[in-house]
């Protein structure tokens, strides 16, 4: 049934989901010049960041950390390996598992991005609220994920 008064329907800017979605797009645009110079996509970059947190991660654990399915993550890892930034190897203790490590070149590239990307925190204009906003958005994500588990 159509609404009698179209003025009462919510506007796009009223939706929190759109605010988060469009903020994600804005982050992508802000990172693009930095990452383009280095030949990385944003997803490849966050994969390197996640891998840099811990050596010898299982692909399945990495996928969970990044909220990516293996059919999405595997091509990213293959590309990073082709670029010489990561190494993938079967786990000797369990051949079904693949482990990933960042190479020296991958760590060096990550450091280059971090030096350039530090300006992006300032670009958010959040100042001292930056950590609080990050925590709130993470809580939002976690709440939504919890509500969709069956």
N, CA and C atoms as a LAMMPS dump frame, in Angstrom:
ITEM: TIMESTEP
0
ITEM: NUMBER OF ATOMS
450
ITEM: BOX BOUNDS ff ff ff
-5.0000000000000000e+02 5.0000000000000000e+02
-5.0000000000000000e+02 5.0000000000000000e+02
-5.0000000000000000e+02 5.0000000000000000e+02
ITEM: ATOMS id mol type element x y z
1 1 1 N 0.841 -1.181 0
2 1 2 C 0 0 0
3 1 3 C 0.886 1.245 0
4 2 1 N 0.578 2.171 -0.873
5 2 2 C 1.343 3.422 -0.97
6 2 3 C 0.96 4.339 0.183
7 3 1 N 1.9 5.124 0.607
8 3 2 C 1.625 6.096 1.675
9 3 3 C 0.835 7.262 1.108
10 4 1 N -0.08 7.742 1.918
11 4 2 C -0.902 8.887 1.518
12 4 3 C -0.062 10.153 1.403
13 5 1 N 0.867 10.322 2.351
14 5 2 C 1.651 11.542 2.414
15 5 3 C 3.125 11.209 2.164
16 6 1 N 3.6 11.419 0.942
17 6 2 C 5.005 11.091 0.667
18 6 3 C 5.985 11.899 1.505
19 7 1 N 5.538 13.029 2.064
20 7 2 C 6.412 13.851 2.905
21 7 3 C 6.811 13.123 4.186
22 8 1 N 6.012 12.152 4.627
23 8 2 C 6.294 11.479 5.893
24 8 3 C 7.255 10.301 5.724
25 9 1 N 7.555 9.926 4.505
26 9 2 C 8.477 8.802 4.327
27 9 3 C 9.911 9.27 4.596
28 10 1 N 10.706 8.365 5.149
29 10 2 C 12.077 8.755 5.493
30 10 3 C 12.903 9.09 4.254
31 11 1 N 13.803 10.002 4.422
32 11 2 C 14.735 10.399 3.368
33 11 3 C 15.985 9.517 3.469
34 12 1 N 16.71 9.423 2.395
35 12 2 C 17.908 8.604 2.368
36 12 3 C 18.872 8.982 3.491
37 13 1 N 19.023 10.26 3.736
38 13 2 C 19.918 10.737 4.785
39 13 3 C 19.479 10.376 6.19
40 14 1 N 18.259 9.879 6.341
41 14 2 C 17.76 9.467 7.654
42 14 3 C 18.192 8.05 8.027
43 15 1 N 18.715 7.296 7.075
44 15 2 C 19.059 5.897 7.307
45 15 3 C 20.498 5.771 7.815
46 16 1 N 20.643 5.145 8.977
47 16 2 C 21.972 4.892 9.524
48 16 3 C 22.767 3.992 8.587
49 17 1 N 22.106 2.999 7.999
50 17 2 C 22.82 2.095 7.089
51 17 3 C 23.435 2.865 5.923
52 18 1 N 22.741 3.877 5.425
53 18 2 C 23.299 4.666 4.328
54 18 3 C 24.452 5.541 4.807
55 19 1 N 24.339 6.068 6.012
56 19 2 C 25.434 6.88 6.56
57 19 3 C 26.709 6.043 6.674
58 20 1 N 26.582 4.808 7.156
59 20 2 C 27.745 3.936 7.291
60 20 3 C 28.272 3.532 5.914
61 21 1 N 27.37 3.173 5.017
62 21 2 C 27.746 2.779 3.657
63 21 3 C 28.485 3.917 2.943
64 22 1 N 27.927 5.106 2.998
65 22 2 C 28.548 6.229 2.3
66 22 3 C 29.865 6.651 2.961
67 23 1 N 29.971 6.487 4.291
68 23 2 C 31.244 6.756 4.971
69 23 3 C 32.304 5.754 4.498
70 24 1 N 31.902 4.511 4.298
71 24 2 C 32.823 3.5 3.778
72 24 3 C 33.328 3.899 2.386
73 25 1 N 32.425 4.373 1.542
74 25 2 C 32.83 4.832 0.211
75 25 3 C 33.791 6.021 0.305
76 26 1 N 33.522 6.92 1.242
77 26 2 C 34.395 8.085 1.425
78 26 3 C 35.786 7.655 1.894
79 27 1 N 35.851 6.654 2.781
80 27 2 C 37.155 6.133 3.193
81 27 3 C 37.901 5.574 1.99
82 28 1 N 37.19 4.843 1.152
83 28 2 C 37.815 4.293 -0.052
84 28 3 C 38.401 5.375 -0.932
85 29 1 N 37.673 6.456 -1.101
86 29 2 C 38.17 7.572 -1.915
87 29 3 C 39.385 8.237 -1.275
88 30 1 N 39.365 8.337 0.044
89 30 2 C 40.48 8.976 0.744
90 30 3 C 41.752 8.114 0.665
91 31 1 N 41.599 6.804 0.737
92 31 2 C 42.749 5.901 0.669
93 31 3 C 43.253 5.699 -0.761
94 32 1 N 42.383 5.859 -1.752
95 32 2 C 42.729 5.512 -3.134
96 32 3 C 44.025 6.148 -3.627
97 33 1 N 44.249 7.461 -3.454
98 33 2 C 45.509 8.035 -3.974
99 33 3 C 46.752 7.409 -3.345
100 34 1 N 46.671 7.104 -2.074
101 34 2 C 47.801 6.497 -1.372
102 34 3 C 48.044 5.087 -1.897
103 35 1 N 46.973 4.31 -1.968
104 35 2 C 47.108 2.91 -2.36
105 35 3 C 47.399 2.749 -3.848
106 36 1 N 46.854 3.647 -4.68
107 36 2 C 47.129 3.582 -6.125
108 36 3 C 48.627 3.705 -6.414
109 37 1 N 49.3 4.58 -5.668
110 37 2 C 50.744 4.752 -5.853
111 37 3 C 51.504 3.46 -5.565
112 38 1 N 50.935 2.645 -4.671
113 38 2 C 51.597 1.414 -4.253
114 38 3 C 51.057 0.179 -4.98
115 39 1 N 50.048 0.371 -5.82
116 39 2 C 49.489 -0.742 -6.579
117 39 3 C 48.632 -1.687 -5.766
118 40 1 N 47.99 -1.173 -4.717
119 40 2 C 47.136 -2.001 -3.861
120 40 3 C 45.696 -1.522 -3.902
121 41 1 N 44.782 -2.454 -3.691
122 41 2 C 43.39 -2.084 -3.447
123 41 3 C 43.216 -1.934 -1.933
124 42 1 N 42.097 -1.358 -1.53
125 42 2 C 41.838 -1.2 -0.097
126 42 3 C 41.739 -2.569 0.576
127 43 1 N 41.084 -3.521 -0.08
128 43 2 C 40.933 -4.853 0.504
129 43 3 C 42.286 -5.544 0.644
130 44 1 N 43.161 -5.37 -0.328
131 44 2 C 44.511 -5.93 -0.209
132 44 3 C 45.253 -5.277 0.951
133 45 1 N 45.072 -3.977 1.106
134 45 2 C 45.732 -3.253 2.19
135 45 3 C 45.27 -3.75 3.56
136 46 1 N 43.946 -3.855 3.775
137 46 2 C 43.473 -4.296 5.095
138 46 3 C 43.869 -5.749 5.354
139 47 1 N 44.003 -6.536 4.295
140 47 2 C 44.477 -7.91 4.452
141 47 3 C 45.914 -7.903 4.951
142 48 1 N 46.756 -7.029 4.382
143 48 2 C 48.136 -6.903 4.866
144 48 3 C 48.187 -6.436 6.315
145 49 1 N 47.318 -5.504 6.669
146 49 2 C 47.274 -5.018 8.052
147 49 3 C 46.923 -6.167 8.993
148 50 1 N 45.895 -6.937 8.632
149 50 2 C 45.471 -8.061 9.477
150 50 3 C 46.569 -9.114 9.583
151 51 1 N 47.255 -9.373 8.487
152 51 2 C 48.351 -10.342 8.512
153 51 3 C 49.525 -9.841 9.337
154 52 1 N 49.723 -8.535 9.355
155 52 2 C 50.82 -7.958 10.117
156 52 3 C 50.628 -8.052 11.616
157 53 1 N 49.414 -8.335 12.062
158 53 2 C 49.132 -8.444 13.495
159 53 3 C 49.709 -9.713 14.109
160 54 1 N 49.853 -10.755 13.284
161 54 2 C 50.275 -12.051 13.803
162 54 3 C 50.857 -12.872 12.654
163 55 1 N 51.993 -13.49 12.877
164 55 2 C 52.613 -14.341 11.857
165 55 3 C 51.884 -15.674 11.755
166 56 1 N 52.005 -16.282 10.573
167 56 2 C 51.579 -17.657 10.347
168 56 3 C 50.082 -17.886 10.61
169 57 1 N 49.248 -16.976 10.133
170 57 2 C 47.808 -17.094 10.343
171 57 3 C 47.197 -18.093 9.367
172 58 1 N 46.179 -18.804 9.836
173 58 2 C 45.415 -19.679 8.959
174 58 3 C 44.487 -18.82 8.114
175 59 1 N 44.293 -19.223 6.869
176 59 2 C 43.418 -18.479 5.964
177 59 3 C 42.01 -18.386 6.555
178 60 1 N 41.529 -19.453 7.169
179 60 2 C 40.18 -19.436 7.748
180 60 3 C 40.062 -18.399 8.864
181 61 1 N 41.099 -18.285 9.704
182 61 2 C 41.081 -17.285 10.781
183 61 3 C 41.159 -15.868 10.221
184 62 1 N 41.972 -15.7 9.195
185 62 2 C 42.101 -14.401 8.552
186 62 3 C 40.765 -13.975 7.934
187 63 1 N 40.094 -14.911 7.274
188 63 2 C 38.783 -14.618 6.685
189 63 3 C 37.783 -14.169 7.732
190 64 1 N 37.787 -14.837 8.889
191 64 2 C 36.874 -14.453 9.976
192 64 3 C 37.196 -13.049 10.481
193 65 1 N 38.472 -12.75 10.601
194 65 2 C 38.901 -11.432 11.085
195 65 3 C 38.465 -10.316 10.129
196 66 1 N 38.539 -10.611 8.815
197 66 2 C 38.218 -9.613 7.791
198 66 3 C 36.755 -9.645 7.346
199 67 1 N 35.99 -10.587 7.883
200 67 2 C 34.59 -10.765 7.478
201 67 3 C 34.495 -11.099 5.991
202 68 1 N 35.425 -11.941 5.51
203 68 2 C 35.454 -12.343 4.109
204 68 3 C 35.345 -13.855 3.996
205 69 1 N 34.58 -14.3 3.02
206 69 2 C 34.494 -15.724 2.71
207 69 3 C 35.766 -16.136 1.979
208 70 1 N 36.086 -17.434 2.022
209 70 2 C 37.326 -17.901 1.395
210 70 3 C 37.325 -17.673 -0.111
211 71 1 N 36.148 -17.728 -0.757
212 71 2 C 36.116 -17.499 -2.207
213 71 3 C 36.402 -16.041 -2.562
214 72 1 N 36.315 -15.137 -1.61
215 72 2 C 36.693 -13.737 -1.804
216 72 3 C 38.145 -13.511 -1.38
217 73 1 N 38.526 -14.132 -0.273
218 73 2 C 39.861 -13.923 0.281
219 73 3 C 40.962 -14.593 -0.55
220 74 1 N 40.701 -15.775 -1.07
221 74 2 C 41.737 -16.51 -1.811
222 74 3 C 42.301 -15.725 -2.99
223 75 1 N 41.467 -15.1 -3.849
224 75 2 C 42.053 -14.305 -4.933
225 75 3 C 42.878 -13.11 -4.434
226 76 1 N 42.483 -12.536 -3.314
227 76 2 C 43.247 -11.425 -2.736
228 76 3 C 44.624 -11.926 -2.314
229 77 1 N 44.653 -13.064 -1.636
230 77 2 C 45.927 -13.628 -1.188
231 77 3 C 46.796 -14.056 -2.368
232 78 1 N 46.179 -14.612 -3.402
233 78 2 C 46.945 -14.993 -4.594
234 78 3 C 47.613 -13.771 -5.217
235 79 1 N 46.87 -12.673 -5.31
236 79 2 C 47.426 -11.443 -5.89
237 79 3 C 48.559 -10.903 -5.02
238 80 1 N 48.355 -10.89 -3.699
239 80 2 C 49.403 -10.422 -2.796
240 80 3 C 50.641 -11.312 -2.891
241 81 1 N 50.426 -12.6 -3.108
242 81 2 C 51.557 -13.507 -3.269
243 81 3 C 52.275 -13.241 -4.591
244 82 1 N 51.534 -13 -5.65
245 82 2 C 52.138 -12.662 -6.945
246 82 3 C 52.975 -11.388 -6.848
247 83 1 N 52.528 -10.46 -6.009
248 83 2 C 53.253 -9.209 -5.81
249 83 3 C 54.457 -9.38 -4.873
250 84 1 N 54.621 -10.573 -4.307
251 84 2 C 55.739 -10.841 -3.406
252 84 3 C 55.536 -10.283 -2.007
253 85 1 N 54.283 -10.025 -1.637
254 85 2 C 54.001 -9.403 -0.344
255 85 3 C 53.632 -10.408 0.738
256 86 1 N 53.156 -11.597 0.337
257 86 2 C 52.83 -12.657 1.284
258 86 3 C 53.306 -13.994 0.716
259 87 1 N 53.392 -14.961 1.608
260 87 2 C 53.705 -16.338 1.226
261 87 3 C 52.63 -17.224 1.846
262 88 1 N 52.075 -18.114 1.013
263 88 2 C 51.088 -19.083 1.5
264 88 3 C 51.724 -20.465 1.484
265 89 1 N 51.41 -21.267 2.507
266 89 2 C 51.937 -22.632 2.568
267 89 3 C 50.963 -23.517 3.334
268 90 1 N 50.904 -24.782 2.932
269 90 2 C 50.093 -25.763 3.656
270 90 3 C 50.664 -25.955 5.055
271 91 1 N 49.767 -26.11 6.014
272 91 2 C 50.169 -26.362 7.396
273 91 3 C 50.687 -27.8 7.484
274 92 1 N 51.944 -28 7.895
275 92 2 C 52.483 -29.367 7.967
276 92 3 C 51.711 -30.259 8.948
277 93 1 N 51.115 -29.649 9.97
278 93 2 C 50.361 -30.427 10.964
279 93 3 C 48.963 -30.794 10.465
280 94 1 N 48.438 -30.029 9.505
281 94 2 C 47.104 -30.281 8.953
282 94 3 C 47.089 -29.762 7.521
283 95 1 N 47.314 -30.656 6.577
284 95 2 C 47.421 -30.29 5.159
285 95 3 C 46.186 -29.584 4.609
286 96 1 N 45.049 -29.696 5.309
287 96 2 C 43.829 -29.03 4.839
288 96 3 C 43.886 -27.526 5.06
289 97 1 N 44.744 -27.1 5.964
290 97 2 C 44.852 -25.692 6.321
291 97 3 C 45.985 -25.014 5.546
292 98 1 N 45.74 -23.76 5.18
293 98 2 C 46.777 -22.948 4.537
294 98 3 C 47.137 -21.823 5.502
295 99 1 N 48.427 -21.603 5.656
296 99 2 C 48.918 -20.523 6.526
297 99 3 C 49.542 -19.444 5.661
298 100 1 N 49.449 -18.208 6.151
299 100 2 C 49.931 -17.06 5.38
300 100 3 C 50.869 -16.235 6.251
301 101 1 N 51.956 -15.78 5.626
302 101 2 C 52.907 -14.89 6.293
303 101 3 C 53.213 -13.707 5.39
304 102 1 N 53.438 -12.567 6.006
305 102 2 C 53.834 -11.363 5.278
306 102 3 C 55.335 -11.434 5.032
307 103 1 N 55.752 -11.108 3.827
308 103 2 C 57.178 -11.078 3.49
309 103 3 C 57.787 -9.767 3.979
310 104 1 N 59.091 -9.68 3.882
311 104 2 C 59.786 -8.429 4.225
312 104 3 C 59.258 -7.284 3.348
313 105 1 N 59.078 -7.569 2.053
314 105 2 C 58.553 -6.543 1.132
315 105 3 C 57.144 -6.115 1.541
316 106 1 N 56.332 -7.059 2.001
317 106 2 C 54.984 -6.737 2.446
318 106 3 C 54.979 -5.849 3.676
319 107 1 N 55.876 -6.134 4.617
320 107 2 C 55.973 -5.296 5.83
321 107 3 C 56.456 -3.888 5.485
322 108 1 N 57.394 -3.824 4.572
323 108 2 C 57.926 -2.525 4.152
324 108 3 C 56.828 -1.69 3.474
325 109 1 N 56.047 -2.332 2.614
326 109 2 C 54.96 -1.638 1.933
327 109 3 C 53.897 -1.171 2.93
328 110 1 N 53.583 -2.018 3.888
329 110 2 C 52.608 -1.652 4.927
330 110 3 C 53.074 -0.416 5.685
331 111 1 N 54.356 -0.344 6.008
332 111 2 C 54.892 0.825 6.711
333 111 3 C 54.776 2.085 5.865
334 112 1 N 54.997 1.954 4.552
335 112 2 C 54.845 3.108 3.662
336 112 3 C 53.412 3.631 3.693
337 113 1 N 52.454 2.726 3.634
338 113 2 C 51.044 3.128 3.647
339 113 3 C 50.714 3.79 4.978
340 114 1 N 51.19 3.208 6.069
341 114 2 C 50.893 3.762 7.391
342 114 3 C 51.41 5.187 7.536
343 115 1 N 52.602 5.449 7.018
344 115 2 C 53.144 6.816 7.096
345 115 3 C 52.246 7.78 6.322
346 116 1 N 51.797 7.368 5.145
347 116 2 C 50.948 8.231 4.324
348 116 3 C 49.532 8.334 4.885
349 117 1 N 49.026 7.229 5.409
350 117 2 C 47.631 7.168 5.84
351 117 3 C 47.382 7.849 7.188
352 118 1 N 48.427 8.164 7.93
353 118 2 C 48.213 8.809 9.232
354 118 3 C 47.467 10.132 9.067
355 119 1 N 47.618 10.779 7.918
356 119 2 C 46.891 12.02 7.656
357 119 3 C 45.379 11.785 7.556
358 120 1 N 44.984 10.556 7.257
359 120 2 C 43.555 10.266 7.115
360 120 3 C 42.804 10.373 8.437
361 121 1 N 43.474 10.084 9.531
362 121 2 C 42.826 10.251 10.839
363 121 3 C 42.453 11.712 11.028
364 122 1 N 43.369 12.583 10.671
365 122 2 C 43.088 14.016 10.761
366 122 3 C 41.969 14.417 9.8
367 123 1 N 41.944 13.79 8.629
368 123 2 C 40.933 14.118 7.62
369 123 3 C 39.515 13.783 8.089
370 124 1 N 39.381 12.867 9.05
371 124 2 C 38.038 12.54 9.551
372 124 3 C 37.426 13.714 10.309
373 125 1 N 38.271 14.605 10.824
374 125 2 C 37.763 15.752 11.569
375 125 3 C 37.19 15.38 12.927
376 126 1 N 37.474 14.166 13.406
377 126 2 C 36.891 13.705 14.663
378 126 3 C 37.718 14.066 15.884
379 127 1 N 38.981 14.407 15.679
380 127 2 C 39.833 14.797 16.81
381 127 3 C 39.814 13.77 17.918
382 128 1 N 39.538 14.23 19.14
383 128 2 C 39.534 13.346 20.309
384 128 3 C 38.394 12.335 20.287
385 129 1 N 37.398 12.539 19.428
386 129 2 C 36.264 11.608 19.339
387 129 3 C 36.559 10.397 18.46
388 130 1 N 37.717 10.389 17.802
389 130 2 C 38.033 9.328 16.849
390 130 3 C 37.868 7.936 17.462
391 131 1 N 38.495 7.689 18.609
392 131 2 C 38.43 6.36 19.242
393 131 3 C 37.003 6.004 19.641
394 132 1 N 36.255 6.967 20.139
395 132 2 C 34.863 6.696 20.535
396 132 3 C 33.999 6.326 19.332
397 133 1 N 34.182 7.017 18.221
398 133 2 C 33.413 6.716 17.013
399 133 3 C 33.774 5.327 16.51
400 134 1 N 35.061 5.014 16.484
401 134 2 C 35.507 3.687 16.041
402 134 3 C 34.874 2.6 16.911
403 135 1 N 34.875 2.795 18.225
404 135 2 C 34.287 1.809 19.134
405 135 3 C 32.784 1.686 18.927
406 136 1 N 32.11 2.8 18.698
407 136 2 C 30.667 2.775 18.472
408 136 3 C 30.32 2.047 17.178
409 137 1 N 31.067 2.316 16.125
410 137 2 C 30.817 1.641 14.845
411 137 3 C 31.114 0.146 14.979
412 138 1 N 32.166 -0.213 15.696
413 138 2 C 32.475 -1.634 15.914
414 138 3 C 31.371 -2.314 16.713
415 139 1 N 30.841 -1.626 17.703
416 139 2 C 29.74 -2.183 18.498
417 139 3 C 28.5 -2.362 17.62
418 140 1 N 28.225 -1.396 16.779
419 140 2 C 27.113 -1.49 15.835
420 140 3 C 27.267 -2.729 14.958
421 141 1 N 28.457 -2.9 14.381
422 141 2 C 28.74 -4.066 13.543
423 141 3 C 28.519 -5.358 14.313
424 142 1 N 29.079 -5.451 15.51
425 142 2 C 28.964 -6.665 16.312
426 142 3 C 27.513 -6.956 16.676
427 143 1 N 26.757 -5.919 17.024
428 143 2 C 25.336 -6.102 17.347
429 143 3 C 24.556 -6.625 16.141
430 144 1 N 24.839 -6.051 14.975
431 144 2 C 24.143 -6.506 13.77
432 144 3 C 24.507 -7.953 13.435
433 145 1 N 25.777 -8.299 13.562
434 145 2 C 26.191 -9.683 13.308
435 145 3 C 25.535 -10.645 14.292
436 146 1 N 25.466 -10.249 15.546
437 146 2 C 24.827 -11.111 16.562
438 146 3 C 23.345 -11.304 16.259
439 147 1 N 22.706 -10.257 15.776
440 147 2 C 21.263 -10.361 15.526
441 147 3 C 20.946 -11.231 14.309
442 148 1 N 21.941 -11.488 13.464
443 148 2 C 21.694 -12.284 12.257
444 148 3 C 22.141 -13.727 12.396
445 149 1 N 22.735 -14.088 13.525
446 149 2 C 23.149 -15.483 13.748
447 149 3 C 21.926 -16.311 14.094
448 150 1 N 21.889 -17.494 13.51
449 150 2 C 20.748 -18.352 13.822
450 150 3 C 21.099 -19.434 14.788
